[in-house]
Amino acid sequence: MWSLILACCAVGYFFGSFPAGYFAGRIAGIDVRSVGSGNIGATNVLRVLGKRWGYPVFAIDAFKGFAAVRLAFLLVKYWPAAQPYAEYFAIITAIMSVAGHMFPVWLRFKGGKGVATSAGALFGLMPWAVPCVFLVWFIVFEISRYVSLASIIAAISLPIIVSLFAHWKFIDTAALIYFSLLIMVLVLWRHRSNFSRLLKGTEQRFDRK
């Protein structure tokens, strides 16, 4: 069983740590860590390099989380004793994929903020929760034009949404609630500098062009 746990951790971290934003910048001739916010995530890539690069980076970052979770479910099929706990192994993998994106060893543990990878992992675990969280994100972004604020509010809404689904018996394990709480804490912690800029009124908005 421990070998499966280690395999899931390795799979999650390996997938999550692929620095799509960094490679996109290098292909375009720019080190995204030295421009804009200095972040390798899709938002900074979108600001610096535009939609041509920003949207694919977001898609890849989301796919990392989704692929890691689905691969974990596949691995569990080869461990009969672990099959009753498949969801728990997938959750471990999801957490590690988000951690890998935030702290990639290839970039001296300086990665993105984990929103896209969290969304992908969430889709792999609870696809029905993603439209609800995205709706929250979209409404906040359309009103404020702050990606960071939309991400913060969406992260806070995640455990609330998951708890409601648990109350309505759409899920039957409390582990998903704890997973959503941990993802919320990680995303909020990674956005602490954005939160400070929001309070000071210096956070950068996306205009409507």
Backbone as JSON Lines, residues from 0, in Angstrom:
{"i":0,"aa":"M","n":[0.82,-1.21,0.0],"ca":[0.0,0.0,0.0],"c":[0.86,1.27,0.0]}
{"i":1,"aa":"W","n":[1.95,1.21,0.76],"ca":[2.83,2.39,0.82],"c":[3.47,2.67,-0.54]}
{"i":2,"aa":"S","n":[3.72,1.61,-1.28],"ca":[4.29,1.81,-2.62],"c":[3.31,2.55,-3.52]}
{"i":3,"aa":"L","n":[2.03,2.3,-3.35],"ca":[1.02,2.99,-4.14],"c":[0.92,4.46,-3.72]}
{"i":4,"aa":"I","n":[1.01,4.71,-2.43],"ca":[0.99,6.1,-1.93],"c":[2.16,6.89,-2.52]}
{"i":5,"aa":"L","n":[3.34,6.26,-2.48],"ca":[4.52,6.93,-3.03],"c":[4.38,7.14,-4.53]}
{"i":6,"aa":"A","n":[3.8,6.16,-5.21],"ca":[3.6,6.3,-6.65],"c":[2.64,7.44,-6.96]}
{"i":7,"aa":"C","n":[1.58,7.55,-6.19],"ca":[0.61,8.63,-6.4],"c":[1.24,9.99,-6.12]}
{"i":8,"aa":"C","n":[2.04,10.06,-5.07],"ca":[2.72,11.32,-4.75],"c":[3.67,11.72,-5.89]}
{"i":9,"aa":"A","n":[4.41,10.74,-6.39],"ca":[5.36,11.01,-7.47],"c":[4.66,11.43,-8.74]}
{"i":10,"aa":"V","n":[3.58,10.72,-9.08],"ca":[2.81,11.05,-10.28],"c":[2.23,12.46,-10.18]}
{"i":11,"aa":"G","n":[1.62,12.75,-9.03],"ca":[1.02,14.07,-8.84],"c":[2.04,15.18,-8.95]}
{"i":12,"aa":"Y","n":[3.16,15.02,-8.24],"ca":[4.17,16.08,-8.25],"c":[4.79,16.22,-9.63]}
{"i":13,"aa":"F","n":[5.08,15.1,-10.29],"ca":[5.71,15.14,-11.61],"c":[4.82,15.86,-12.62]}
{"i":14,"aa":"F","n":[3.55,15.51,-12.64],"ca":[2.63,16.17,-13.57],"c":[2.5,17.65,-13.23]}
{"i":15,"aa":"G","n":[2.29,17.94,-11.95],"ca":[2.05,19.32,-11.53],"c":[3.23,20.23,-11.73]}
{"i":16,"aa":"S","n":[4.43,19.69,-11.65],"ca":[5.62,20.54,-11.69],"c":[6.05,20.9,-13.11]}
{"i":17,"aa":"F","n":[5.35,20.38,-14.13],"ca":[5.71,20.76,-15.49],"c":[5.43,22.25,-15.68]}
{"i":18,"aa":"P","n":[6.45,23.08,-15.91],"ca":[6.27,24.55,-15.94],"c":[5.86,25.05,-17.31]}
{"i":19,"aa":"A","n":[4.6,24.87,-17.66],"ca":[4.12,25.25,-18.99],"c":[4.32,26.74,-19.28]}
{"i":20,"aa":"G","n":[4.04,27.58,-18.29],"ca":[4.2,29.02,-18.48],"c":[5.64,29.41,-18.74]}
{"i":21,"aa":"Y","n":[6.56,28.77,-18.02],"ca":[7.98,29.05,-18.22],"c":[8.42,28.67,-19.63]}
{"i":22,"aa":"F","n":[8.02,27.48,-20.08],"ca":[8.39,27.03,-21.42],"c":[7.75,27.9,-22.5]}
{"i":23,"aa":"A","n":[6.51,28.32,-22.27],"ca":[5.85,29.2,-23.25],"c":[6.64,30.49,-23.4]}
{"i":24,"aa":"G","n":[7.07,31.04,-22.28],"ca":[7.87,32.26,-22.33],"c":[9.19,32.06,-23.05]}
{"i":25,"aa":"R","n":[9.84,30.94,-22.77],"ca":[11.13,30.67,-23.42],"c":[10.96,30.52,-24.93]}
{"i":26,"aa":"I","n":[9.88,29.85,-25.34],"ca":[9.63,29.7,-26.78],"c":[9.39,31.06,-27.43]}
{"i":27,"aa":"A","n":[8.71,31.94,-26.67],"ca":[8.43,33.28,-27.19],"c":[9.6,34.23,-27.01]}
{"i":28,"aa":"G","n":[10.68,33.76,-26.39],"ca":[11.87,34.58,-26.22],"c":[11.87,35.44,-24.98]}
{"i":29,"aa":"I","n":[11.03,35.1,-23.99],"ca":[10.93,35.9,-22.77],"c":[10.96,34.97,-21.56]}
{"i":30,"aa":"D","n":[11.64,35.41,-20.51],"ca":[11.57,34.7,-19.23],"c":[10.45,35.36,-18.43]}
{"i":31,"aa":"V","n":[9.3,34.69,-18.32],"ca":[8.14,35.3,-17.67],"c":[8.38,35.58,-16.19]}
{"i":32,"aa":"R","n":[9.43,34.99,-15.64],"ca":[9.74,35.24,-14.23],"c":[10.34,36.62,-14.01]}
{"i":33,"aa":"S","n":[10.74,37.27,-15.1],"ca":[11.38,38.58,-14.98],"c":[10.5,39.73,-15.47]}
{"i":34,"aa":"V","n":[9.27,39.42,-15.84],"ca":[8.35,40.46,-16.33],"c":[6.99,40.3,-15.65]}
{"i":35,"aa":"G","n":[6.2,41.37,-15.69],"ca":[4.88,41.33,-15.07],"c":[4.98,41.05,-13.59]}
{"i":36,"aa":"S","n":[4.18,40.09,-13.15],"ca":[4.19,39.71,-11.73],"c":[5.33,38.76,-11.4]}
{"i":37,"aa":"G","n":[6.03,38.25,-12.44],"ca":[7.11,37.31,-12.21],"c":[6.63,35.9,-11.98]}
{"i":38,"aa":"N","n":[5.33,35.68,-12.16],"ca":[4.74,34.37,-11.93],"c":[4.72,33.57,-13.23]}
{"i":39,"aa":"I","n":[4.83,32.24,-13.15],"ca":[4.81,31.42,-14.35],"c":[3.4,30.94,-14.7]}
{"i":40,"aa":"G","n":[2.41,31.4,-13.96],"ca":[1.05,30.97,-14.21],"c":[0.43,31.6,-15.44]}
{"i":41,"aa":"A","n":[-0.76,31.11,-15.79],"ca":[-1.42,31.54,-17.02],"c":[-1.77,33.02,-17.01]}
{"i":42,"aa":"T","n":[-2.11,33.58,-15.85],"ca":[-2.51,35.0,-15.8],"c":[-1.36,35.9,-16.22]}
{"i":43,"aa":"N","n":[-0.17,35.65,-15.67],"ca":[0.97,36.48,-16.05],"c":[1.37,36.25,-17.5]}
{"i":44,"aa":"V","n":[1.3,35.01,-17.96],"ca":[1.6,34.72,-19.36],"c":[0.61,35.44,-20.27]}
{"i":45,"aa":"L","n":[-0.65,35.47,-19.88],"ca":[-1.68,36.16,-20.66],"c":[-1.41,37.65,-20.73]}
{"i":46,"aa":"R","n":[-1.01,38.24,-19.62],"ca":[-0.7,39.67,-19.6],"c":[0.52,39.99,-20.46]}
{"i":47,"aa":"V","n":[1.53,39.16,-20.34],"ca":[2.81,39.46,-20.98],"c":[2.82,39.05,-22.45]}
{"i":48,"aa":"L","n":[2.27,37.87,-22.76],"ca":[2.38,37.32,-24.11],"c":[1.06,37.28,-24.88]}
{"i":49,"aa":"G","n":[-0.06,37.57,-24.19],"ca":[-1.34,37.6,-24.88],"c":[-2.06,36.25,-24.9]}
{"i":50,"aa":"K","n":[-3.21,36.25,-25.56],"ca":[-4.08,35.07,-25.57],"c":[-3.42,33.88,-26.26]}
{"i":51,"aa":"R","n":[-2.61,34.16,-27.27],"ca":[-1.99,33.08,-28.04],"c":[-1.22,32.12,-27.14]}
{"i":52,"aa":"W","n":[-0.61,32.66,-26.09],"ca":[0.16,31.84,-25.17],"c":[-0.58,31.61,-23.85]}
{"i":53,"aa":"G","n":[-1.33,32.6,-23.39],"ca":[-1.97,32.5,-22.09],"c":[-3.02,31.41,-22.02]}
{"i":54,"aa":"Y","n":[-3.87,31.3,-23.03],"ca":[-4.93,30.28,-23.02],"c":[-4.37,28.86,-23.07]}
{"i":55,"aa":"P","n":[-3.4,28.56,-23.96],"ca":[-2.82,27.22,-23.95],"c":[-2.14,26.87,-22.63]}
{"i":56,"aa":"V","n":[-1.48,27.86,-22.0],"ca":[-0.83,27.6,-20.72],"c":[-1.87,27.25,-19.67]}
{"i":57,"aa":"F","n":[-2.99,27.98,-19.66],"ca":[-4.06,27.66,-18.71],"c":[-4.57,26.24,-18.96]}
{"i":58,"aa":"A","n":[-4.78,25.88,-20.23],"ca":[-5.29,24.55,-20.56],"c":[-4.32,23.46,-20.11]}
{"i":59,"aa":"I","n":[-3.03,23.68,-20.34],"ca":[-2.04,22.68,-19.94],"c":[-1.97,22.57,-18.42]}
{"i":60,"aa":"D","n":[-1.98,23.71,-17.73],"ca":[-1.92,23.69,-16.27],"c":[-3.13,22.96,-15.68]}
{"i":61,"aa":"A","n":[-4.3,23.18,-16.27],"ca":[-5.5,22.48,-15.8],"c":[-5.4,20.99,-16.12]}
{"i":62,"aa":"F","n":[-4.92,20.67,-17.31],"ca":[-4.83,19.27,-17.71],"c":[-3.87,18.5,-16.8]}
{"i":63,"aa":"K","n":[-2.83,19.16,-16.29],"ca":[-1.88,18.5,-15.4],"c":[-2.6,17.91,-14.2]}
{"i":64,"aa":"G","n":[-3.46,18.71,-13.57],"ca":[-4.19,18.24,-12.41],"c":[-5.17,17.14,-12.76]}
{"i":65,"aa":"F","n":[-5.88,17.31,-13.87],"ca":[-6.87,16.3,-14.29],"c":[-6.19,14.98,-14.63]}
{"i":66,"aa":"A","n":[-5.11,15.04,-15.41],"ca":[-4.42,13.82,-15.84],"c":[-3.83,13.07,-14.65]}
{"i":67,"aa":"A","n":[-3.27,13.81,-13.7],"ca":[-2.69,13.17,-12.52],"c":[-3.75,12.4,-11.73]}
{"i":68,"aa":"V","n":[-4.9,13.01,-11.54],"ca":[-5.99,12.37,-10.79],"c":[-6.49,11.13,-11.52]}
{"i":69,"aa":"R","n":[-6.71,11.24,-12.81],"ca":[-7.23,10.1,-13.56],"c":[-6.21,8.96,-13.61]}
{"i":70,"aa":"L","n":[-4.93,9.31,-13.67],"ca":[-3.89,8.28,-13.65],"c":[-3.86,7.57,-12.3]}
{"i":71,"aa":"A","n":[-4.12,8.32,-11.23],"ca":[-4.18,7.7,-9.9],"c":[-5.3,6.67,-9.84]}
{"i":72,"aa":"F","n":[-6.46,7.0,-10.37],"ca":[-7.56,6.03,-10.41],"c":[-7.16,4.79,-11.21]}
{"i":73,"aa":"L","n":[-6.41,5.0,-12.28],"ca":[-5.96,3.88,-13.1],"c":[-4.97,3.0,-12.34]}
{"i":74,"aa":"L","n":[-4.05,3.63,-11.61],"ca":[-3.06,2.87,-10.84],"c":[-3.73,2.01,-9.77]}
{"i":75,"aa":"V","n":[-4.77,2.54,-9.14],"ca":[-5.45,1.81,-8.06],"c":[-6.04,0.51,-8.58]}
{"i":76,"aa":"K","n":[-6.4,0.46,-9.84],"ca":[-6.99,-0.76,-10.4],"c":[-6.04,-1.95,-10.33]}
{"i":77,"aa":"Y","n":[-4.73,-1.67,-10.23],"ca":[-3.74,-2.74,-10.17],"c":[-3.4,-3.13,-8.74]}
{"i":78,"aa":"W","n":[-4.03,-2.49,-7.74],"ca":[-3.88,-2.83,-6.33],"c":[-5.26,-3.18,-5.78]}
{"i":79,"aa":"P","n":[-5.67,-4.44,-5.86],"ca":[-7.02,-4.82,-5.41],"c":[-7.35,-4.37,-3.99]}
{"i":80,"aa":"A","n":[-6.34,-4.46,-3.1],"ca":[-6.59,-4.08,-1.71],"c":[-6.86,-2.59,-1.55]}
{"i":81,"aa":"A","n":[-6.4,-1.78,-2.51],"ca":[-6.55,-0.32,-2.42],"c":[-7.82,0.18,-3.09]}
{"i":82,"aa":"Q","n":[-8.48,-0.67,-3.86],"ca":[-9.62,-0.21,-4.64],"c":[-10.75,0.41,-3.82]}
{"i":83,"aa":"P","n":[-11.03,-0.08,-2.6],"ca":[-12.07,0.59,-1.81],"c":[-11.7,2.02,-1.4]}
{"i":84,"aa":"Y","n":[-10.42,2.35,-1.5],"ca":[-9.94,3.67,-1.08],"c":[-9.45,4.49,-2.27]}
{"i":85,"aa":"A","n":[-9.95,4.18,-3.45],"ca":[-9.47,4.83,-4.68],"c":[-9.56,6.34,-4.61]}
{"i":86,"aa":"E","n":[-10.65,6.84,-4.04],"ca":[-10.84,8.29,-3.97],"c":[-9.78,8.96,-3.11]}
{"i":87,"aa":"Y","n":[-9.36,8.29,-2.06],"ca":[-8.34,8.85,-1.17],"c":[-6.98,8.95,-1.89]}
{"i":88,"aa":"F","n":[-6.66,7.92,-2.66],"ca":[-5.41,7.97,-3.42],"c":[-5.46,9.06,-4.48]}
{"i":89,"aa":"A","n":[-6.62,9.24,-5.08],"ca":[-6.77,10.3,-6.08],"c":[-6.63,11.67,-5.43]}
{"i":90,"aa":"I","n":[-7.14,11.81,-4.21],"ca":[-7.02,13.08,-3.49],"c":[-5.56,13.38,-3.18]}
{"i":91,"aa":"I","n":[-4.82,12.36,-2.73],"ca":[-3.39,12.55,-2.46],"c":[-2.68,13.03,-3.72]}
{"i":92,"aa":"T","n":[-3.0,12.39,-4.85],"ca":[-2.38,12.76,-6.12],"c":[-2.75,14.18,-6.52]}
{"i":93,"aa":"A","n":[-4.02,14.55,-6.31],"ca":[-4.47,15.9,-6.64],"c":[-3.71,16.95,-5.84]}
{"i":94,"aa":"I","n":[-3.56,16.7,-4.55],"ca":[-2.84,17.65,-3.69],"c":[-1.39,17.79,-4.14]}
{"i":95,"aa":"M","n":[-0.78,16.68,-4.47],"ca":[0.62,16.71,-4.91],"c":[0.76,17.41,-6.26]}
{"i":96,"aa":"S","n":[-0.23,17.28,-7.13],"ca":[-0.14,17.98,-8.42],"c":[-0.2,19.49,-8.22]}
{"i":97,"aa":"V","n":[-1.05,19.95,-7.32],"ca":[-1.13,21.38,-7.02],"c":[0.16,21.86,-6.36]}
{"i":98,"aa":"A","n":[0.68,21.05,-5.42],"ca":[1.95,21.4,-4.76],"c":[3.08,21.44,-5.78]}
{"i":99,"aa":"G","n":[3.07,20.5,-6.73],"ca":[4.1,20.48,-7.77],"c":[4.07,21.73,-8.62]}
{"i":100,"aa":"H","n":[2.85,22.2,-8.95],"ca":[2.72,23.42,-9.74],"c":[3.22,24.64,-8.95]}
{"i":101,"aa":"M","n":[2.91,24.66,-7.66],"ca":[3.31,25.79,-6.83],"c":[4.81,25.79,-6.52]}
{"i":102,"aa":"F","n":[5.37,24.58,-6.37],"ca":[6.77,24.47,-5.94],"c":[7.53,23.48,-6.84]}
{"i":103,"aa":"P","n":[7.73,23.83,-8.11],"ca":[8.44,22.91,-9.01],"c":[9.93,22.87,-8.72]}
{"i":104,"aa":"V","n":[10.45,21.69,-8.56],"ca":[11.87,21.55,-8.25],"c":[12.74,22.09,-9.38]}
{"i":105,"aa":"W","n":[12.21,22.05,-10.61],"ca":[12.98,22.51,-11.77],"c":[13.23,24.02,-11.75]}
{"i":106,"aa":"L","n":[12.38,24.76,-11.04],"ca":[12.51,26.21,-11.0],"c":[12.8,26.7,-9.58]}
{"i":107,"aa":"R","n":[13.53,25.88,-8.85],"ca":[13.92,26.21,-7.47],"c":[12.7,26.48,-6.6]}
{"i":108,"aa":"F","n":[11.66,25.7,-6.83],"ca":[10.44,25.7,-6.02],"c":[9.66,27.02,-6.11]}
{"i":109,"aa":"K","n":[9.84,27.75,-7.21],"ca":[9.11,29.0,-7.41],"c":[8.18,28.82,-8.61]}
{"i":110,"aa":"G","n":[6.95,28.45,-8.34],"ca":[6.01,28.16,-9.4],"c":[4.82,29.09,-9.43]}
{"i":111,"aa":"G","n":[3.71,28.57,-9.94],"ca":[2.49,29.36,-10.06],"c":[1.64,29.33,-8.8]}
{"i":112,"aa":"K","n":[0.43,29.81,-8.92],"ca":[-0.45,29.93,-7.75],"c":[-1.48,28.82,-7.64]}
{"i":113,"aa":"G","n":[-1.51,27.93,-8.62],"ca":[-2.26,26.69,-8.46],"c":[-3.71,26.71,-8.82]}
{"i":114,"aa":"V","n":[-4.22,27.82,-9.34],"ca":[-5.65,27.9,-9.62],"c":[-6.06,26.96,-10.75]}
{"i":115,"aa":"A","n":[-5.35,27.04,-11.88],"ca":[-5.7,26.2,-13.03],"c":[-5.5,24.72,-12.71]}
{"i":116,"aa":"T","n":[-4.39,24.39,-12.06],"ca":[-4.12,22.98,-11.72],"c":[-5.14,22.47,-10.71]}
{"i":117,"aa":"S","n":[-5.53,23.31,-9.77],"ca":[-6.58,22.93,-8.82],"c":[-7.9,22.65,-9.54]}
{"i":118,"aa":"A","n":[-8.21,23.51,-10.52],"ca":[-9.45,23.32,-11.28],"c":[-9.42,22.0,-12.04]}
{"i":119,"aa":"G","n":[-8.27,21.68,-12.64],"ca":[-8.16,20.42,-13.36],"c":[-8.27,19.22,-12.43]}
{"i":120,"aa":"A","n":[-7.59,19.28,-11.3],"ca":[-7.68,18.19,-10.32],"c":[-9.1,18.05,-9.79]}
{"i":121,"aa":"L","n":[-9.74,19.17,-9.55],"ca":[-11.12,19.16,-9.08],"c":[-12.04,18.51,-10.11]}
{"i":122,"aa":"F","n":[-11.8,18.8,-11.39],"ca":[-12.61,18.21,-12.44],"c":[-12.42,16.69,-12.49]}
{"i":123,"aa":"G","n":[-11.19,16.24,-12.21],"ca":[-10.93,14.81,-12.18],"c":[-11.6,14.11,-11.02]}
{"i":124,"aa":"L","n":[-11.77,14.83,-9.9],"ca":[-12.38,14.25,-8.7],"c":[-13.88,14.48,-8.63]}
{"i":125,"aa":"M","n":[-14.3,15.72,-8.88],"ca":[-15.7,16.12,-8.71],"c":[-16.12,17.01,-9.87]}
{"i":126,"aa":"P","n":[-16.33,16.45,-11.05],"ca":[-16.62,17.29,-12.23],"c":[-17.85,18.16,-12.07]}
{"i":127,"aa":"W","n":[-18.8,17.74,-11.26],"ca":[-20.02,18.52,-11.07],"c":[-19.77,19.79,-10.26]}
{"i":128,"aa":"A","n":[-18.67,19.86,-9.51],"ca":[-18.39,21.05,-8.69],"c":[-17.74,22.16,-9.52]}
{"i":129,"aa":"V","n":[-17.08,21.78,-10.61],"ca":[-16.33,22.76,-11.39],"c":[-17.21,23.86,-11.97]}
{"i":130,"aa":"P","n":[-18.36,23.55,-12.6],"ca":[-19.2,24.64,-13.14],"c":[-19.65,25.63,-12.06]}
{"i":131,"aa":"C","n":[-19.91,25.13,-10.86],"ca":[-20.34,26.01,-9.77],"c":[-19.23,26.96,-9.35]}
{"i":132,"aa":"V","n":[-18.03,26.42,-9.19],"ca":[-16.89,27.25,-8.8],"c":[-16.54,28.23,-9.91]}
{"i":133,"aa":"F","n":[-16.58,27.74,-11.15],"ca":[-16.27,28.63,-12.27],"c":[-17.28,29.77,-12.37]}
{"i":134,"aa":"L","n":[-18.54,29.47,-12.09],"ca":[-19.56,30.52,-12.13],"c":[-19.25,31.61,-11.12]}
{"i":135,"aa":"V","n":[-18.83,31.21,-9.92],"ca":[-18.43,32.18,-8.9],"c":[-17.26,33.01,-9.41]}
{"i":136,"aa":"W","n":[-16.25,32.33,-9.95],"ca":[-15.07,33.03,-10.48],"c":[-15.48,34.02,-11.57]}
{"i":137,"aa":"F","n":[-16.31,33.58,-12.48],"ca":[-16.7,34.41,-13.63],"c":[-17.47,35.65,-13.18]}
{"i":138,"aa":"I","n":[-18.4,35.49,-12.25],"ca":[-19.2,36.62,-11.78],"c":[-18.3,37.66,-11.11]}
{"i":139,"aa":"V","n":[-17.41,37.2,-10.22],"ca":[-16.52,38.13,-9.52],"c":[-15.58,38.82,-10.5]}
{"i":140,"aa":"F","n":[-15.07,38.06,-11.47],"ca":[-14.16,38.66,-12.44],"c":[-14.88,39.69,-13.31]}
{"i":141,"aa":"E","n":[-16.08,39.38,-13.77],"ca":[-16.82,40.3,-14.62],"c":[-17.16,41.6,-13.89]}
{"i":142,"aa":"I","n":[-17.41,41.49,-12.6],"ca":[-17.74,42.68,-11.81],"c":[-16.5,43.5,-11.48]}
{"i":143,"aa":"S","n":[-15.42,42.81,-11.08],"ca":[-14.23,43.5,-10.57],"c":[-13.11,43.66,-11.59]}
{"i":144,"aa":"R","n":[-13.03,42.74,-12.56],"ca":[-11.93,42.64,-13.53],"c":[-10.6,42.3,-12.86]}
{"i":145,"aa":"Y","n":[-10.66,41.77,-11.64],"ca":[-9.46,41.3,-10.96],"c":[-9.43,39.77,-11.01]}
{"i":146,"aa":"V","n":[-8.43,39.19,-11.68],"ca":[-8.29,37.74,-11.7],"c":[-8.0,37.22,-10.31]}
{"i":147,"aa":"S","n":[-7.15,37.93,-9.59],"ca":[-6.76,37.48,-8.25],"c":[-7.96,37.45,-7.3]}
{"i":148,"aa":"L","n":[-8.78,38.48,-7.33],"ca":[-9.95,38.53,-6.46],"c":[-10.92,37.41,-6.82]}
{"i":149,"aa":"A","n":[-11.11,37.2,-8.12],"ca":[-12.0,36.12,-8.57],"c":[-11.48,34.77,-8.1]}
{"i":150,"aa":"S","n":[-10.17,34.58,-8.16],"ca":[-9.57,33.32,-7.73],"c":[-9.7,33.13,-6.23]}
{"i":151,"aa":"I","n":[-9.51,34.2,-5.47],"ca":[-9.63,34.13,-4.01],"c":[-11.06,33.77,-3.61]}
{"i":152,"aa":"I","n":[-12.04,34.47,-4.18],"ca":[-13.44,34.2,-3.83],"c":[-13.85,32.81,-4.28]}
{"i":153,"aa":"A","n":[-13.39,32.38,-5.46],"ca":[-13.72,31.04,-5.95],"c":[-13.13,29.98,-5.01]}
{"i":154,"aa":"A","n":[-11.89,30.21,-4.54],"ca":[-11.26,29.26,-3.62],"c":[-12.05,29.17,-2.32]}
{"i":155,"aa":"I","n":[-12.52,30.31,-1.82],"ca":[-13.32,30.31,-0.59],"c":[-14.65,29.6,-0.81]}
{"i":156,"aa":"S","n":[-15.2,29.74,-2.01],"ca":[-16.51,29.12,-2.29],"c":[-16.4,27.61,-2.44]}
{"i":157,"aa":"L","n":[-15.21,27.09,-2.78],"ca":[-15.06,25.66,-3.06],"c":[-15.51,24.77,-1.91]}
{"i":158,"aa":"P","n":[-14.97,24.93,-0.68],"ca":[-15.43,24.03,0.39],"c":[-16.91,24.22,0.73]}
{"i":159,"aa":"I","n":[-17.43,25.42,0.51],"ca":[-18.86,25.65,0.76],"c":[-19.69,24.85,-0.24]}
{"i":160,"aa":"I","n":[-19.3,24.91,-1.5],"ca":[-20.01,24.17,-2.55],"c":[-19.92,22.68,-2.3]}
{"i":161,"aa":"V","n":[-18.73,22.18,-1.99],"ca":[-18.55,20.75,-1.75],"c":[-19.35,20.31,-0.53]}
{"i":162,"aa":"S","n":[-19.37,21.14,0.51],"ca":[-20.16,20.81,1.71],"c":[-21.65,20.73,1.4]}
{"i":163,"aa":"L","n":[-22.12,21.63,0.55],"ca":[-23.53,21.59,0.14],"c":[-23.84,20.31,-0.62]}
{"i":164,"aa":"F","n":[-22.94,19.92,-1.52],"ca":[-23.15,18.68,-2.25],"c":[-23.12,17.47,-1.31]}
{"i":165,"aa":"A","n":[-22.28,17.53,-0.29],"ca":[-22.26,16.46,0.7],"c":[-23.58,16.42,1.48]}
{"i":166,"aa":"H","n":[-24.09,17.6,1.83],"ca":[-25.35,17.68,2.55],"c":[-26.5,17.12,1.72]}
{"i":167,"aa":"W","n":[-26.42,17.36,0.42],"ca":[-27.47,16.86,-0.49],"c":[-27.21,15.43,-0.94]}
{"i":168,"aa":"K","n":[-26.19,14.77,-0.35],"ca":[-25.88,13.36,-0.61],"c":[-25.36,13.08,-2.02]}
{"i":169,"aa":"F","n":[-24.79,14.12,-2.67],"ca":[-24.16,13.87,-3.96],"c":[-22.78,13.24,-3.8]}
{"i":170,"aa":"I","n":[-22.18,13.41,-2.62],"ca":[-20.93,12.73,-2.31],"c":[-21.1,12.02,-0.98]}
{"i":171,"aa":"D","n":[-20.32,10.97,-0.77],"ca":[-20.5,10.16,0.43],"c":[-19.23,10.04,1.26]}
{"i":172,"aa":"T","n":[-18.27,10.94,1.03],"ca":[-17.04,10.91,1.83],"c":[-16.66,12.33,2.25]}
{"i":173,"aa":"A","n":[-16.3,12.45,3.51],"ca":[-15.89,13.76,4.03],"c":[-14.51,14.14,3.53]}
{"i":174,"aa":"A","n":[-13.77,13.18,2.98],"ca":[-12.41,13.47,2.51],"c":[-12.41,14.55,1.44]}
{"i":175,"aa":"L","n":[-13.43,14.6,0.62],"ca":[-13.51,15.62,-0.43],"c":[-13.69,17.01,0.17]}
{"i":176,"aa":"I","n":[-14.37,17.1,1.3],"ca":[-14.52,18.39,1.98],"c":[-13.16,18.85,2.51]}
{"i":177,"aa":"Y","n":[-12.44,17.92,3.13],"ca":[-11.1,18.27,3.65],"c":[-10.16,18.63,2.51]}
{"i":178,"aa":"F","n":[-10.28,17.92,1.39],"ca":[-9.48,18.25,0.22],"c":[-9.77,19.67,-0.25]}
{"i":179,"aa":"S","n":[-11.04,20.03,-0.32],"ca":[-11.41,21.38,-0.79],"c":[-10.92,22.45,0.18]}
{"i":180,"aa":"L","n":[-10.94,22.15,1.47],"ca":[-10.42,23.1,2.46],"c":[-8.92,23.3,2.3]}
{"i":181,"aa":"L","n":[-8.2,22.2,2.06],"ca":[-6.76,22.3,1.88],"c":[-6.42,23.09,0.61]}
{"i":182,"aa":"I","n":[-7.14,22.83,-0.46],"ca":[-6.92,23.58,-1.71],"c":[-7.2,25.07,-1.48]}
{"i":183,"aa":"M","n":[-8.25,25.37,-0.74],"ca":[-8.56,26.76,-0.44],"c":[-7.41,27.43,0.31]}
{"i":184,"aa":"V","n":[-6.88,26.75,1.32],"ca":[-5.77,27.31,2.11],"c":[-4.54,27.53,1.23]}
{"i":185,"aa":"L","n":[-4.21,26.56,0.38],"ca":[-3.05,26.69,-0.48],"c":[-3.19,27.86,-1.45]}
{"i":186,"aa":"V","n":[-4.36,27.96,-2.08],"ca":[-4.58,29.04,-3.05],"c":[-4.57,30.4,-2.36]}
{"i":187,"aa":"L","n":[-5.2,30.5,-1.2],"ca":[-5.21,31.78,-0.47],"c":[-3.8,32.16,-0.04]}
{"i":188,"aa":"W","n":[-3.03,31.19,0.42],"ca":[-1.67,31.47,0.85],"c":[-0.82,31.96,-0.31]}
{"i":189,"aa":"R","n":[-0.99,31.35,-1.49],"ca":[-0.22,31.76,-2.66],"c":[-0.67,33.13,-3.19]}
{"i":190,"aa":"H","n":[-1.86,33.56,-2.81],"ca":[-2.37,34.86,-3.26],"c":[-2.21,35.95,-2.19]}
{"i":191,"aa":"R","n":[-1.4,35.71,-1.19],"ca":[-1.29,36.68,-0.1],"c":[-0.75,38.02,-0.59]}
{"i":192,"aa":"S","n":[0.18,38.0,-1.55],"ca":[0.7,39.27,-2.08],"c":[-0.37,40.0,-2.88]}
{"i":193,"aa":"N","n":[-1.2,39.24,-3.61],"ca":[-2.3,39.85,-4.36],"c":[-3.31,40.48,-3.4]}
{"i":194,"aa":"F","n":[-3.56,39.77,-2.3],"ca":[-4.51,40.29,-1.31],"c":[-4.01,41.61,-0.74]}
{"i":195,"aa":"S","n":[-2.71,41.68,-0.5],"ca":[-2.13,42.92,0.01],"c":[-2.29,44.06,-1.0]}
{"i":196,"aa":"R","n":[-2.05,43.76,-2.29],"ca":[-2.19,44.79,-3.32],"c":[-3.64,45.19,-3.51]}
{"i":197,"aa":"L","n":[-4.56,44.24,-3.34],"ca":[-5.98,44.57,-3.44],"c":[-6.38,45.56,-2.35]}
{"i":198,"aa":"L","n":[-5.87,45.34,-1.14],"ca":[-6.18,46.24,-0.04],"c":[-5.59,47.63,-0.27]}
{"i":199,"aa":"K","n":[-4.42,47.68,-0.91],"ca":[-3.77,48.96,-1.18],"c":[-4.29,49.63,-2.44]}
{"i":200,"aa":"G","n":[-5.07,48.89,-3.24],"ca":[-5.6,49.44,-4.48],"c":[-4.58,49.48,-5.6]}
{"i":201,"aa":"T","n":[-3.54,48.65,-5.5],"ca":[-2.48,48.65,-6.52],"c":[-2.5,47.39,-7.39]}
{"i":202,"aa":"E","n":[-3.47,46.52,-7.18],"ca":[-3.55,45.3,-7.98],"c":[-3.94,45.64,-9.42]}
{"i":203,"aa":"Q","n":[-3.36,44.93,-10.38],"ca":[-3.61,45.22,-11.79],"c":[-4.91,44.6,-12.27]}
{"i":204,"aa":"R","n":[-5.72,45.4,-12.95],"ca":[-6.98,44.93,-13.52],"c":[-6.77,44.5,-14.97]}
{"i":205,"aa":"F","n":[-7.67,43.62,-15.42],"ca":[-7.78,43.35,-16.85],"c":[-8.83,44.28,-17.43]}
{"i":206,"aa":"D","n":[-8.44,45.03,-18.47],"ca":[-9.45,45.88,-19.07],"c":[-10.35,45.03,-19.98]}
{"i":207,"aa":"R","n":[-11.35,45.65,-20.61],"ca":[-12.34,44.91,-21.37],"c":[-12.05,44.88,-22.86]}
{"i":208,"aa":"K","n":[-10.82,45.13,-23.25],"ca":[-10.47,45.08,-24.66],"c":[-10.43,43.62,-25.13]}
